[in-house]
Amino acid sequence: MTGKGLQLQSYRQINEKHFRLNIPTYASAGIQLGYNGDHFFTNLIYQTQTEFNTIPIKESRIRLFQNRYEVGVGTRF
């Protein structure tokens, strides 16, 4: 999944406060594996997200990566 988001940035420099409206780009992908039985279920989820952003402090370009793992186990009655 890819997309853009609206972001209000607020930051301070020496004796100055700045506000800026920014539209960063996001990309997200994931995979899920699992077993779903009559009395027992389990799953494993991996998701990664990348954000391409610009913060105007000397026009820094920042690339953020976020990885997430989730494990689920349960029983049915």
C-alpha positions in Angstrom: 0.0 0.0 0.0 1.3 3.4 -0.8 0.0 6.9 -0.2 0.5 10.5 0.9 -0.6 12.1 4.1 -1.1 15.6 5.3 1.3 16.7 8.1 1.6 19.9 10.2 5.1 20.4 11.3 6.1 22.6 14.2 9.7 23.1 15.3 11.8 25.7 17.1 15.2 27.1 16.2 17.1 29.7 18.2 14.6 32.5 18.9 12.3 31.3 16.1 9.3 29.0 15.9 8.3 27.6 12.5 5.1 26.0 11.2 4.9 24.1 7.9 2.4 22.0 6.0 4.0 18.9 4.5 2.8 16.0 2.4 5.1 13.0 3.0 5.0 9.7 1.1 4.3 6.4 2.8 4.8 2.8 1.7 3.5 -0.2 3.7 3.6 -3.9 3.1 3.0 -7.0 5.2 2.6 -10.7 5.2 0.5 -13.0 7.4 0.7 -16.7 8.0 -1.7 -18.7 10.2 -3.7 -21.8 11.0 -7.4 -21.6 11.6 -8.9 -24.8 13.1 -12.1 -25.8 14.8 -10.6 -25.5 18.3 -7.3 -23.8 17.9 -5.9 -20.9 15.9 -2.5 -19.1 15.5 -1.0 -16.4 13.3 2.2 -14.6 12.6 2.1 -11.1 11.1 5.1 -9.1 9.8 4.6 -5.5 8.6 7.0 -2.9 7.4 6.4 0.8 6.8 8.6 3.4 5.1 8.1 7.1 5.3 9.9 9.6 3.0 9.7 13.0 4.7 11.4 16.4 4.5 11.9 18.6 7.5 13.1 22.1 6.6 15.9 22.4 9.1 18.7 22.9 6.5 16.4 20.9 4.2 17.0 17.6 5.8 15.6 14.6 4.1 14.6 11.8 6.5 13.7 8.2 5.6 12.0 6.4 8.5 11.6 2.6 8.6 9.3 0.8 11.0 9.0 -3.0 11.3 6.4 -4.8 13.4 5.9 -8.5 14.3 2.8 -9.9 15.9 2.1 -13.4 17.1 -1.4 -14.6 18.1 -2.6 -17.9 19.6 -6.0 -18.8 20.8 -8.6 -21.5 21.5 -12.3 -21.7 20.7 -14.9 -23.0 23.0 
